[in-house]
Amino acid sequence: MAEVNEYYKVAEEKMEQAVLHLDDALAHIRAGKANVRILDAVRVEYYGSVVPLSNVSTITTPDARTISIQPWEKKMIADIERAILNSEVGITPENNGEIIRLTIPSLTEERRKALVKQTKGEGEDAKISIRNARRDAIDGLKKEIKNGLAEDVEKDAENEVQKIHDRYIKKVEELLSAKEREIMTV
């Protein structure tokens, strides 16, 4: 029975990783309102090394449409602006000599639909990962029959793996519907 529990544990870990990856991917999709996580991928050169933007500045959202970046050193403003312009963020920074502001533009209906499509693609990738984890667990359980595992125990274990699968697919659906609502809200 211990080997059966090991298959549950491995499958559940893989499924959890898929959900966490999806959550991270969805956070980087710009939904028309300010979210500091869209800047996670921005890297800035700082004393000879390339570091995340959050390591050289304070990033806040003073309102729903603005991201404010306060560099810890004034001389970093030009480097931060250059890094944002060269990134895939797609927003032109504005600075007043002390603070850099990113104003999030309103999304067009066409852009909203494209973002929803992108979101669904990310969700489908997560579902595929979850299905692969289920398949790997079931294949492993079938191989355990050859090692002496009773068939009825194997069938019960398959059903349990399916329940774990269904629970994680539901989590993915919940994340997708929440992100879709966020994108489509004007």
Rosetta blueprint (number, residue, H / E / L):
1 M L
2 A H
3 E H
4 V H
5 N H
6 E H
7 Y H
8 Y H
9 K H
10 V H
11 A H
12 E H
13 E H
14 K H
15 M H
16 E H
17 Q H
18 A H
19 V H
20 L H
21 H H
22 L H
23 D H
24 D H
25 A H
26 L H
27 A H
28 H L
29 I L
30 R L
31 A L
32 G L
33 K L
34 A L
35 N L
36 V H
37 R H
38 I H
39 L H
40 D L
41 A L
42 V L
43 R E
44 V E
45 E E
46 Y E
47 Y L
48 G L
49 S E
50 V E
51 V E
52 P E
53 L H
54 S H
55 N H
56 V L
57 S E
58 T E
59 I E
60 T E
61 T E
62 P E
63 D E
64 A L
65 R L
66 T E
67 I E
68 S E
69 I E
70 Q E
71 P E
72 W L
73 E L
74 K H
75 K H
76 M H
77 I H
78 A H
79 D H
80 I H
81 E H
82 R H
83 A H
84 I H
85 L H
86 N H
87 S L
88 E L
89 V L
90 G L
91 I L
92 T L
93 P L
94 E E
95 N E
96 N L
97 G L
98 E L
99 I L
100 I E
101 R E
102 L E
103 T E
104 I L
105 P L
106 S L
107 L L
108 T L
109 E H
110 E H
111 R H
112 R H
113 K H
114 A H
115 L H
116 V H
117 K H
118 Q H
119 T H
120 K H
121 G H
122 E H
123 G H
124 E H
125 D H
126 A H
127 K H
128 I H
129 S H
130 I H
131 R H
132 N H
133 A H
134 R H
135 R H
136 D H
137 A H
138 I H
139 D H
140 G H
141 L H
142 K H
143 K H
144 E H
145 I H
146 K H
147 N L
148 G L
149 L L
150 A L
151 E H
152 D H
153 V H
154 E H
155 K H
156 D H
157 A H
158 E H
159 N H
160 E H
161 V H
162 Q H
163 K H
164 I H
165 H H
166 D H
167 R H
168 Y H
169 I H
170 K H
171 K H
172 V H
173 E H
174 E H
175 L H
176 L H
177 S H
178 A H
179 K H
180 E H
181 R H
182 E H
183 I H
184 M H
185 T L
186 V L
